[in-house]
Amino acid sequence: MPRPVRVRRVCEEPRYTRFVPQGGADNELQVLTIEEYETIRHVDYQKKTHEECAALMDISRTTVTEIYESARFKIADALINGKTLCVEGGNYRVCEGGECCLSNDKKCNGVCKN
């Protein structure tokens, strides 16, 4: 029997959850989970390593790599095939205060500043 999936920690839920290609009202949906969004935010937007991202999300580095690869494929599929990208769902919890930040002297406030 496989191990249960660990709940992933995210700093905040995304402000924007739907991205629609121009002229794409009736197109297919591609769903990006909140954990996938958070991984992309840390690795691509904040330029964190997979190790740093893993520490922030309270998961292993190999799990970050799996989530990251899945997220990149979904984003590419949405861009190339004109699908609506929705960010929703997943197995996560939003951190409270500074718990997601690695340094004790910094506060999270929804945006990790490490």
DSSP file (Angstrom, degrees, kcal/mol; ACC not computed):
  #  RESIDUE AA STRUCTURE BP1 BP2  ACC     N-H-->O    O-->H-N    N-H-->O    O-->H-N    TCO  KAPPA ALPHA  PHI   PSI    X-CA   Y-CA   Z-CA
    1    1 A M              0   0    0      0, 0.0     2,-0.0     0, 0.0     0, 0.0   0.000 360.0 360.0 360.0 131.5    0.0    0.0    0.0
    2    2 A P        -     0   0    0      0, 0.0     3,-0.1     0, 0.0     0, 0.0  -0.284 360.0 -96.6 -71.1 156.4    1.5    3.4   -1.0
    3    3 A R        -     0   0    0      1,-0.1     3,-0.1     3,-0.0     2,-0.1  -0.376  47.5 -98.3 -66.4 149.3    2.2    6.1    1.6
    4    4 A P        -     0   0    0      0, 0.0     2,-0.3     0, 0.0    -1,-0.1  -0.382  44.1 -98.7 -67.5 150.0   -0.5    8.7    2.1
    5    5 A V        -     0   0    0     -3,-0.1     2,-0.2     1,-0.1     3,-0.0  -0.526  38.4-125.4 -71.2 130.0    0.1   12.0    0.2
    6    6 A R        -     0   0    0     -2,-0.3     2,-0.3     1,-0.1    85,-0.1  -0.552  25.4-108.9 -77.7 139.7    1.6   14.6    2.5
    7    7 A V        -     0   0    0     -2,-0.2     2,-0.3    85,-0.1    85,-0.2  -0.524  35.9-134.2 -68.7 129.3   -0.3   17.9    2.7
    8    8 A R  E     -a   92   0A   0     83,-2.4    85,-2.4    -2,-0.3     2,-0.5  -0.657  10.3-131.4 -90.7 142.4    1.7   20.6    0.9
    9    9 A R  E     -a   93   0A   0     48,-2.3     2,-0.3    -2,-0.3    85,-0.2  -0.792  24.9-176.8 -95.6 130.2    2.3   24.0    2.5
   10   10 A V  E     -a   94   0A   0     83,-2.5    85,-2.9    -2,-0.5     3,-0.1  -0.933  27.7-138.3-123.8 151.3    1.6   27.2    0.4
   11   11 A C  S    S-     0   0    0     -2,-0.3     2,-0.3     1,-0.3    99,-0.2   0.865  81.6 -15.8 -76.1 -36.7    2.2   30.8    1.4
   12   12 A E        -     0   0    0     82,-0.1    -1,-0.3    81,-0.1     3,-0.1  -0.983  69.7-101.3-161.5 156.6   -1.0   32.1   -0.2
   13   13 A E        -     0   0    0     -2,-0.3    21,-0.0    -3,-0.1    81,-0.0  -0.558  56.5 -89.6 -78.7 151.1   -3.7   31.1   -2.7
   14   14 A P        -     0   0    0      0, 0.0    -1,-0.1     0, 0.0     3,-0.1  -0.283  22.5-144.5 -64.6 145.0   -3.3   32.6   -6.1
   15   15 A R  S    S+     0   0    0      1,-0.2     2,-0.5    -3,-0.1    -2,-0.0   0.823  91.5  44.8 -75.1 -32.5   -5.0   36.0   -6.8
   16   16 A Y        +     0   0    0      1,-0.1    -1,-0.2    70,-0.0     3,-0.1  -0.955  60.4 170.5-116.9 129.8   -5.8   35.0  -10.4
   17   17 A T        +     0   0    0     -2,-0.5    70,-2.6     1,-0.2     2,-0.4   0.420  58.4  55.4-121.5   0.1   -7.2   31.6  -11.1
   18   18 A R  E     -B   86   0B   0     68,-0.2     2,-0.5     2,-0.0    68,-0.2  -0.985  50.1-177.1-142.4 127.9   -8.3   31.5  -14.7
   19   19 A F  E     -B   85   0B   0     66,-2.5    66,-2.7    -2,-0.4    -3,-0.0  -0.979  11.5-172.4-127.0 117.1   -6.3   32.3  -17.9
   20   20 A V        -     0   0    0     -2,-0.5    64,-0.1    64,-0.2     3,-0.1  -0.923  22.7-124.2-116.1 128.9   -8.2   32.2  -21.1
   21   21 A P    >   -     0   0    0      0, 0.0     3,-2.2     0, 0.0     6,-0.1  -0.401  45.0 -89.0 -66.9 148.1   -6.6   32.5  -24.6
   22   22 A Q  T 3  S+     0   0    0      1,-0.3     0, 0.0     2,-0.1     0, 0.0  -0.353 116.2  11.9 -59.3 130.4   -8.1   35.3  -26.7
   23   23 A G  T 3  S+     0   0    0      1,-0.1    -1,-0.3    -3,-0.1     2,-0.3   0.657  97.4 119.3  75.4  15.7  -11.0   34.0  -28.7
   24   24 A G    X   +     0   0    0     -3,-2.2     3,-0.7     1,-0.2    -1,-0.1  -0.367  18.2 131.4-111.3  53.9  -11.1   30.8  -26.6
   25   25 A A  T 3  S+     0   0    0     -2,-0.3    -1,-0.2     1,-0.2    -3,-0.0   0.842  79.8  36.2 -73.4 -33.6  -14.5   30.9  -24.9
   26   26 A D  T 3  S+     0   0    0     -3,-0.3    -1,-0.2     2,-0.0    -2,-0.1   0.104  92.4 121.9-107.9  22.2  -15.4   27.3  -25.8
   27   27 A N    <   -     0   0    0     -3,-0.7    56,-0.1     1,-0.1    55,-0.1  -0.263  66.7 -85.6 -86.5 172.4  -12.0   25.6  -25.4
   28   28 A E        -     0   0    0     53,-0.2    56,-2.8     1,-0.1     2,-0.3  -0.242  41.2-119.0 -69.6 159.9  -10.9   22.8  -23.1
   29   29 A L  E     -c   84   0B   0     54,-0.2     2,-0.5    56,-0.1    56,-0.2  -0.798  16.7-164.3-100.8 144.9   -9.7   23.3  -19.6
   30   30 A Q  E     -c   85   0B   0     54,-3.0    56,-2.6    -2,-0.3     2,-0.6  -0.988  17.7-148.7-123.4 118.6   -6.3   22.5  -18.2
   31   31 A V  E     -c   86   0B   0     -2,-0.5     2,-0.5    54,-0.2    56,-0.2  -0.792  10.4-167.7 -97.8 123.0   -6.3   22.4  -14.4
   32   32 A L  E     -c   87   0B   0     54,-3.7    56,-1.8    -2,-0.6    39,-0.0  -0.935  23.0-131.5-103.9 123.2   -3.1   23.4  -12.5
   33   33 A T     >  -     0   0    0     -2,-0.5     4,-2.5    54,-0.2    57,-0.2  -0.265  21.2-110.3 -72.8 163.9   -3.3   22.5   -8.8
   34   34 A I  H  > S+     0   0    0     55,-2.5     4,-2.6     1,-0.2     5,-0.2   0.874 120.3  53.4 -61.0 -37.9   -2.5   25.0   -6.1
   35   35 A E  H  > S+     0   0    0     54,-0.3     4,-2.2     2,-0.2    -1,-0.2   0.893 108.6  49.1 -65.5 -38.4    0.7   23.0   -5.3
   36   36 A E  H  > S+     0   0    0      2,-0.2     4,-2.4     1,-0.2    -2,-0.2   0.919 111.6  49.5 -65.2 -43.1    1.8   23.1   -8.9
   37   37 A Y  H  X S+     0   0    0     -4,-2.5     4,-2.5     1,-0.2    -2,-0.2   0.929 111.2  49.3 -58.3 -46.3    1.2   26.9   -8.9
   38   38 A E  H  X S+     0   0    0     -4,-2.6     4,-2.5     1,-0.2    -2,-0.2   0.880 109.9  51.1 -63.9 -39.4    3.2   27.3   -5.7
   39   39 A T  H  X S+     0   0    0     -4,-2.2     4,-2.8     2,-0.2     5,-0.4   0.925 111.6  46.8 -64.5 -44.8    6.1   25.3   -7.1
   40   40 A I  H  X>S+     0   0    0     -4,-2.4     4,-1.9     1,-0.2     5,-1.5   0.902 111.6  53.0 -61.8 -41.0    6.2   27.4  -10.3
   41   41 A R  I  <>S+     0   0    0     -4,-2.5     5,-2.1    -5,-0.2     4,-0.3   0.929 115.4  39.2 -61.3 -46.4    6.0   30.5   -8.2
   42   42 A H  I  <5S+     0   0    0     -4,-2.5     6,-2.5     3,-0.2    -2,-0.2   0.951 125.0  34.8 -69.6 -49.4    9.0   29.5   -6.0
   43   43 A V  I  <5S+     0   0    0     -4,-2.8     4,-0.2     4,-0.2    -3,-0.2   0.949 131.2  23.8 -76.8 -50.1   11.2   27.9   -8.7
   44   44 A D  I  <5S+     0   0    0     -4,-1.9    -3,-0.2    -5,-0.4    -2,-0.1   0.895 131.4  34.1 -86.7 -41.5   10.5   30.1  -11.8
   45   45 A Y  I   <S+     0   0    0     -5,-1.5    -3,-0.2    -4,-0.3    -4,-0.1   0.920 129.8  31.2 -83.1 -45.0    9.3   33.4  -10.4
   46   46 A Q  S   <S-     0   0    0     -5,-2.1    -3,-0.2    -6,-0.2    -1,-0.2   0.475 100.5-128.9 -92.9  -2.0   11.3   33.6   -7.2
   47   47 A K        +     0   0    0     -6,-0.2    -4,-0.2    -4,-0.2     2,-0.2   0.839  50.5 158.4  59.2  37.6   14.3   31.7   -8.6
   48   48 A K        -     0   0    0     -6,-2.5    -1,-0.2    -7,-0.1     2,-0.1  -0.557  41.7-114.3 -85.7 154.9   14.5   29.3   -5.7
   49   49 A T     >  -     0   0    0     -2,-0.2     4,-2.5     1,-0.1     5,-0.2  -0.364  30.1-106.8 -77.3 167.5   16.2   25.9   -6.0
   50   50 A H  H  > S+     0   0    0      1,-0.2     4,-2.4     2,-0.2     5,-0.1   0.857 122.7  54.4 -64.1 -33.4   14.2   22.7   -5.7
   51   51 A E  H  > S+     0   0    0      2,-0.2     4,-2.0     1,-0.2    -1,-0.2   0.924 109.6  45.7 -65.2 -44.5   15.7   22.2   -2.3
   52   52 A E  H  > S+     0   0    0      1,-0.2     4,-2.2     2,-0.2    -2,-0.2   0.910 113.1  50.4 -65.3 -41.5   14.6   25.7   -1.1
   53   53 A C  H  X S+     0   0    0     -4,-2.5     4,-2.2     1,-0.2    -2,-0.2   0.909 108.4  52.9 -61.6 -42.8   11.1   25.1   -2.6
   54   54 A A  H  X>S+     0   0    0     -4,-2.4     5,-2.1     1,-0.2     4,-0.9   0.907 109.1  49.0 -60.2 -43.0   10.9   21.8   -0.8
   55   55 A A  H  <5S+     0   0    0     -4,-2.0     3,-0.4     1,-0.2    -1,-0.2   0.904 112.0  48.8 -64.3 -41.2   11.7   23.4    2.5
   56   56 A L  H  <5S+     0   0    0     -4,-2.2    -1,-0.2     1,-0.2    -2,-0.2   0.859 117.6  40.3 -66.7 -35.3    9.1   26.1    2.0
   57   57 A M  H  <5S-     0   0    0     -4,-2.2   -48,-2.3    -5,-0.2    -1,-0.2   0.475 107.5-123.7 -94.0  -3.1    6.4   23.7    1.1
   58   58 A D  T  <5S+     0   0    0     -4,-0.9     2,-0.3    -3,-0.4    -3,-0.2   0.901  74.0 107.9  61.0  44.8    7.4   21.1    3.7
   59   59 A I  S   <S-     0   0    0     -5,-2.1    -1,-0.2    -6,-0.1    -2,-0.1  -0.841  74.5 -81.6-138.1 174.9    7.9   18.2    1.2
   60   60 A S     >  -     0   0    0     -2,-0.3     4,-1.9     1,-0.1     5,-0.1  -0.391  33.8-118.1 -80.3 159.9   10.8   16.4   -0.3
   61   61 A R  H  > S+     0   0    0      1,-0.2     4,-2.3     2,-0.2     5,-0.1   0.880 115.3  54.4 -63.7 -38.6   13.0   17.7   -3.2
   62   62 A T  H  > S+     0   0    0      1,-0.2     4,-2.0     2,-0.2    -1,-0.2   0.871 106.9  51.3 -65.4 -35.1   12.0   14.7   -5.4
   63   63 A T  H  > S+     0   0    0      2,-0.2     4,-2.7     1,-0.2    -1,-0.2   0.901 107.8  52.7 -66.3 -40.5    8.3   15.5   -4.8
   64   64 A V  H  X S+     0   0    0     -4,-1.9     4,-3.0     1,-0.2    -2,-0.2   0.928 108.4  50.8 -58.7 -45.0    9.0   19.2   -5.8
   65   65 A T  H  X S+     0   0    0     -4,-2.3     4,-2.4     2,-0.2    -2,-0.2   0.903 111.2  47.7 -61.1 -42.5   10.6   17.9   -9.0
   66   66 A E  H  X S+     0   0    0     -4,-2.0     4,-2.0     2,-0.2    -1,-0.2   0.927 114.8  45.3 -63.6 -45.7    7.6   15.7   -9.8
   67   67 A I  H  X S+     0   0    0     -4,-2.7     4,-2.5     1,-0.2    -2,-0.2   0.918 113.1  51.5 -63.5 -43.8    5.1   18.5   -9.1
   68   68 A Y  H  X S+     0   0    0     -4,-3.0     4,-2.7    -5,-0.2    -2,-0.2   0.909 109.6  48.4 -61.0 -45.9    7.3   21.0  -11.1
   69   69 A E  H  X S+     0   0    0     -4,-2.4     4,-2.0     1,-0.2    -1,-0.2   0.897 112.4  49.3 -63.6 -40.2    7.5   18.8  -14.2
   70   70 A S  H  X S+     0   0    0     -4,-2.0     4,-2.2     2,-0.2    -2,-0.2   0.919 112.2  48.2 -63.1 -44.6    3.7   18.2  -14.1
   71   71 A A  H  X S+     0   0    0     -4,-2.5     4,-2.4     1,-0.2     5,-0.2   0.916 109.9  51.4 -63.6 -44.6    3.0   21.9  -13.8
   72   72 A R  H  X S+     0   0    0     -4,-2.7     4,-2.4     1,-0.2    -1,-0.2   0.900 110.3  49.7 -61.4 -40.8    5.4   22.8  -16.7
   73   73 A F  H  X S+     0   0    0     -4,-2.0     4,-2.8     2,-0.2    -1,-0.2   0.929 111.1  48.8 -63.3 -44.5    3.7   20.3  -18.9
   74   74 A K  H  X S+     0   0    0     -4,-2.2     4,-2.2     2,-0.2    -2,-0.2   0.896 112.1  48.2 -63.7 -40.7    0.2   21.6  -18.1
   75   75 A I  H  X S+     0   0    0     -4,-2.4     4,-2.3     2,-0.2    -1,-0.2   0.926 113.1  47.9 -65.1 -44.7    1.3   25.2  -18.7
   76   76 A A  H  X S+     0   0    0     -4,-2.4     4,-3.0    -5,-0.2     5,-0.3   0.914 111.0  51.5 -61.8 -43.4    2.9   24.3  -22.1
   77   77 A D  H  X S+     0   0    0     -4,-2.8     4,-2.4     1,-0.2     6,-0.4   0.910 110.7  48.3 -60.2 -43.3   -0.2   22.3  -23.1
   78   78 A A  H  X>S+     0   0    0     -4,-2.2     5,-1.4    -5,-0.2     4,-0.6   0.912 115.7  43.9 -64.6 -42.5   -2.5   25.2  -22.3
   79   79 A L  H  <5S+     0   0    0     -4,-2.3     3,-0.4     3,-0.2    -2,-0.2   0.934 119.3  40.4 -68.1 -46.9   -0.3   27.7  -24.3
   80   80 A I  H  <5S+     0   0    0     -4,-3.0    -2,-0.2     1,-0.2    -3,-0.2   0.878 123.8  36.7 -73.1 -38.6    0.3   25.5  -27.3
   81   81 A N  H  <5S-     0   0    0     -4,-2.4    -1,-0.2    -5,-0.3   -53,-0.2   0.314 107.1-116.7-101.1   8.4   -3.2   24.0  -27.6
   82   82 A G  T  <5 +     0   0    0     -4,-0.6     2,-0.2    -3,-0.4    -3,-0.2   0.850  57.0 159.5  64.2  36.8   -5.1   27.2  -26.6
   83   83 A K      < -     0   0    0     -5,-1.4     2,-0.4    -6,-0.4   -54,-0.2  -0.615  47.3-108.2 -90.7 151.4   -6.7   25.7  -23.5
   84   84 A T  E     - c   0  29B   0    -56,-2.8   -54,-3.0    -2,-0.2     2,-0.6  -0.652  32.5-141.4 -74.2 129.6   -8.1   27.7  -20.6
   85   85 A L  E     -Bc  19  30B   0    -66,-2.7   -66,-2.5    -2,-0.4     2,-0.4  -0.858  19.4-172.4 -99.0 118.8   -5.7   27.3  -17.6
   86   86 A C  E     -Bc  18  31B   0    -56,-2.6   -54,-3.7    -2,-0.6     2,-0.7  -0.923  13.3-153.0-111.8 135.0   -7.5   27.1  -14.2
   87   87 A V  E     + c   0  32B   0    -70,-2.6     2,-0.3    -2,-0.4   -54,-0.2  -0.921  46.0 116.0-108.4 110.0   -5.6   27.1  -10.9
   88   88 A E        +     0   0    0    -56,-1.8    -2,-0.1    -2,-0.7   -51,-0.1  -0.990  43.4  18.7-165.8 159.5   -7.6   25.2   -8.3
   89   89 A G        +     0   0    0     -2,-0.3   -55,-2.5   -56,-0.2   -54,-0.3   0.023  51.3 127.0  72.7-174.7   -7.8   22.2   -6.0
   90   90 A G        -     0   0    0    -57,-0.2     2,-0.6   -56,-0.1    -1,-0.1  -0.649  67.4 -66.9 117.2-173.5   -5.1   20.0   -4.7
   91   91 A N  S    S+     0   0    0     -2,-0.2   -83,-2.4   -85,-0.1     2,-0.3  -0.814  81.0 119.4-118.7  86.1   -3.9   18.8   -1.3
   92   92 A Y  E     -a    8   0A   0     -2,-0.6     2,-0.3   -85,-0.2   -83,-0.2  -0.887  46.5-147.5-144.4 167.9   -2.5   21.8    0.5
   93   93 A R  E     -a    9   0A   0    -85,-2.4   -83,-2.5    -2,-0.3     2,-0.4  -0.990  27.0-120.0-138.8 146.0   -2.8   24.1    3.5
   94   94 A V  E     -a   10   0A   0     -2,-0.3   -83,-0.2   -85,-0.2   -82,-0.1  -0.715  34.9-117.8 -85.9 131.4   -2.1   27.8    3.6
   95   95 A C        -     0   0    0    -85,-2.9     2,-0.6    -2,-0.4    -1,-0.1  -0.227  20.7-129.9 -67.1 158.6    0.7   28.7    6.1
   96   96 A E    >   -     0   0    0     13,-0.0     3,-1.2    12,-0.0     2,-0.2  -0.947  60.8 -42.5-115.0 118.5   -0.1   30.9    9.1
   97   97 A G  T 3  S-     0   0    0     -2,-0.6     3,-0.5     1,-0.2    13,-0.3  -0.440 120.2 -16.5  68.1-133.3    2.1   33.9    9.7
   98   98 A G  T >  S+     0   0    0      1,-0.2     3,-1.1    -2,-0.2    -1,-0.2   0.254 100.4 108.9 -92.5  12.4    5.8   33.3    9.3
   99   99 A E  T <  S+     0   0    0     -3,-1.2    -1,-0.2     1,-0.3    -2,-0.1   0.773  77.5  51.6 -64.6 -25.6    5.7   29.5    9.4
  100  100 A C  T 3  S+     0   0    0     -3,-0.5     2,-0.3   -89,-0.1    -1,-0.3   0.636  91.9  89.7 -87.1 -11.5    6.6   29.1    5.7
  101  101 A C  S <  S-     0   0    0     -3,-1.1     7,-0.1     5,-0.2     5,-0.0  -0.631  71.4-142.3 -86.9 143.6    9.6   31.3    5.8
  102  102 A L  S    S+     0   0    0     -2,-0.3     2,-0.4     2,-0.0    -1,-0.1   0.733  81.8  69.7 -77.4 -22.4   13.0   29.7    6.6
  103  103 A S  S >  S-     0   0    0      1,-0.1     3,-1.2    -5,-0.0    -2,-0.1  -0.820  71.5-145.3-102.3 135.7   14.3   32.7    8.7
  104  104 A N  T 3  S+     0   0    0     -2,-0.4    -1,-0.1     1,-0.2    -6,-0.1   0.741  97.3  58.6 -68.9 -23.2   12.8   33.5   12.1
  105  105 A D  T 3  S+     0   0    0      2,-0.0     2,-0.4    -7,-0.0    -1,-0.2   0.424  95.5  75.4 -89.4   3.1   13.2   37.2   11.6
  106  106 A K    <   -     0   0    0     -3,-1.2     2,-0.3    -8,-0.1    -5,-0.2  -0.911  69.8-142.8-116.6 142.8   11.1   37.4    8.5
  107  107 A K        -     0   0    0     -2,-0.4     6,-0.2     1,-0.1    -9,-0.2  -0.761   5.3-144.9-102.5 150.0    7.3   37.3    8.3
  108  108 A C    >   +     0   0    0     -2,-0.3     3,-2.4     4,-0.1   -10,-0.2   0.978  23.0 171.5 -77.9 -59.8    5.4   35.6    5.5
  109  109 A N  T 3  S-     0   0    0      1,-0.3   -11,-0.1   -12,-0.2    -1,-0.1   0.821  86.3 -56.9  48.0  35.2    2.3   37.8    5.1
  110  110 A G  T 3  S+     0   0    0    -13,-0.3     2,-0.5   -99,-0.2    -1,-0.3   0.195 132.6  76.2  87.0 -17.2    1.5   35.8    2.0
  111  111 A V  S <  S-     0   0    0     -3,-2.4     2,-0.2  -100,-0.1    -4,-0.1  -0.932  73.9-142.1-131.6 108.9    4.8   36.5    0.3
  112  112 A C        -     0   0    0     -2,-0.5    -4,-0.1     1,-0.1   -14,-0.0  -0.515  10.4-164.0 -69.2 133.2    7.9   34.6    1.4
  113  113 A K              0   0    0     -6,-0.2    -1,-0.1    -2,-0.2    -5,-0.0   0.089 360.0 360.0-108.8  22.3   10.9   37.0    1.3
  114  114 A N              0   0    0     -8,-0.0    -1,-0.2   -11,-0.0    -2,-0.1   0.476 360.0 360.0 -80.6 360.0   13.7   34.5    1.5
